[in-house]
């Protein structure tokens, strides 16, 4: 397909649309509100079940999407559907998830909502984003020191 | 009477699932926020850089456009910079060690019944619940 120079590739347009829908869903669901996320994690206090509805709503269409995708084996643009990883529990998965959960509970933000609320979260949101990116910069070094050999998904 | 928050949660969740479905069926990619951003940060996603940037631009730029149509847009983030920095570092390091967060391991992993996604979700829920208990009910700082 002929394209004008400087025009985005179709897959880049789809990526933008998927990102826009994802961010909008995070806004609509209330997941950019840190008090709602901390309320969900507050099992021993005033528990807020909203996040269960968000997760349920997101998992439901994806359950059928996976069946279609794995049956087809390739995407509409011809990419292979990502293979299943070996069902192996290892240190980086367990300890990484525990650390992530601790940060999630402390501030009530995970990576998606941190991005979606970047323009809405004031200086606090910007500071969180900077700290999160810094953590991503040092993560490979921490993995190399604590866990070897490196594992990948 | 079902609280409106739950209904909005379900609607937003369906949008999140729709976005993940679109990204998987059309582009053949798993929609994981930490993986898409992290691959740009540490250079492992260099060969799909523009696609990643396009996704992130959508996440960043589209929600603010909805704000005039929308009810509350306060993130209520804590004003304590120490907590914000500590939390951001933990989220950045943890998601990259675990290779996923609430979108990749959570939404995409659970819906595929992927053992690693289910396990990761159990461990970050545990980490989050213990942290909120400690810092809210024991120390009283969040």
Interface residues (C-beta under 8 A of the other chain):
Chain A: X8 X9 X11 X12 X13 X14 X15 X16 X17 X18 X19 X20 X21 X22 X23 X24 X25 X26 X27 X28 X29 X30 X31 X32 X33 X34 X35 X36 X38 X41 X42 X43 X44 X45 X48 X49 X50 X51 X52 X53 X54 X55 X56 X57 X58 X59 X60 X61 X62 X63 X65 X66 X68 X69 X74 X75 X76 X77 X78 X79 X80 X81 X82 X84 X85 X87 X88 X89 X92 X93 X94 X95 X96 X97 X98 X99 X100 X101 X102 X103 X104 X105 X106 X107 X108 X109 X110 X111 X112 X114 X115 X116 X117 X118 X119 X120 X121 X122 X124 X125 X127 X128 X129 X130 X131 X132 X133 X134 X135 X136 X137 X138 X139 X140 X142 X143 X147 X152 X153
Chain B: X3 X5 X6 X7 X8 X9 X10 X11 X12 X13 X14 X15 X16 X17 X18 X19 X20 X21 X22 X23 X24 X25 X26 X27 X28 X29 X30 X31 X33 X34 X37 X38 X41 X42 X50 X51 X52 X54 X55 X56 X57 X58 X59 X60 X61 X62 X63 X64 X66 X67 X70 X72 X73 X74 X75 X76 X77 X78 X79 X81 X83 X84 X85 X86 X87 X88 X89 X90 X91 X92 X93 X94 X95 X96 X97 X98 X99 X100 X101 X102 X103 X105 X106 X107 X108 X110 X111 X112 X114 X115 X116 X119 X120 X121 X122 X123 X124 X125 X126 X127 X128 X129 X130 X131 X132 X133 X135 X136 X137 X142
